[in-house]
Amino acid sequence: LCNDKGKEKGALKFDADKVPSGAVLRYRKEGDVFKKFGGGTKSLGDYMTDKKIPLRLRDKIPVLAFGNDILFIAGVEISDKIKIDGDTKRIVKIRLIEPLFDN
């Protein structure tokens, strides 16, 4: 759990209590969808294309998933579903030790 307020390149922060029980850390699969921070849902592949993530790296980026619903893409973005808001009590910060690419 995290209580710092600073920005850190490649670090993502989210509301721990919004992560559903049964969510797993894995790599992308066919049929995955991502609800972008700020709204709008896209297939994970389309989102990665929009973010200009090279094809060669897409299968190497860990994601937190609940079924086909992607909650975060490590080093890239969190889903709107787990964003921090005024009711957030517990914040988790994740960061890739070695970034896969530069945004």
Secondary structure as the mmCIF struct_conf table of DSSP 4:
data_model
#
loop_
_struct_conf.conf_type_id
_struct_conf.id
_struct_conf.beg_label_comp_id
_struct_conf.beg_label_asym_id
_struct_conf.beg_label_seq_id
_struct_conf.end_label_comp_id
_struct_conf.end_label_asym_id
_struct_conf.end_label_seq_id
STRN STRN1 CYS A 2 CYS A 2
TURN_TY1_P TURN_TY1_P1 LYS A 9 GLY A 10
STRN STRN2 ALA A 11 ASP A 15
HELX_RH_3T_P HELX_RH_3T_P1 ALA A 16 LYS A 18
BEND BEND1 VAL A 19 VAL A 19
HELX_LH_PP_P HELX_LH_PP_P1 PRO A 20 PRO A 20
TURN_TY1_P TURN_TY1_P2 SER A 21 GLY A 22
STRN STRN3 VAL A 24 ARG A 26
TURN_TY1_P TURN_TY1_P3 GLU A 30 GLY A 31
STRN STRN4 VAL A 33 LYS A 35
TURN_TY1_P TURN_TY1_P4 PHE A 37 GLY A 38
BEND BEND2 GLY A 39 GLY A 39
STRN STRN5 THR A 41 SER A 43
HELX_RH_AL_P HELX_RH_AL_P1 LEU A 44 ASP A 50
TURN_TY1_P TURN_TY1_P5 LYS A 51 LYS A 52
HELX_RH_AL_P HELX_RH_AL_P2 LEU A 55 ARG A 58
TURN_TY1_P TURN_TY1_P6 ASP A 59 LYS A 60
BEND BEND3 ILE A 61 ILE A 61
STRN STRN6 VAL A 63 PHE A 66
TURN_TY1_P TURN_TY1_P7 GLY A 67 ASN A 68
STRN STRN7 ASP A 69 ILE A 73
TURN_TY1_P TURN_TY1_P8 ALA A 74 VAL A 76
STRN STRN8 GLU A 77 ILE A 78
HELX_RH_3T_P HELX_RH_3T_P2 ASP A 80 ILE A 82
TURN_TY1_P TURN_TY1_P9 GLY A 86 ASP A 87
STRN STRN9 ILE A 91 ARG A 95
BEND BEND4 ILE A 97 GLU A 98
BEND BEND5 LEU A 100 PHE A 101
#
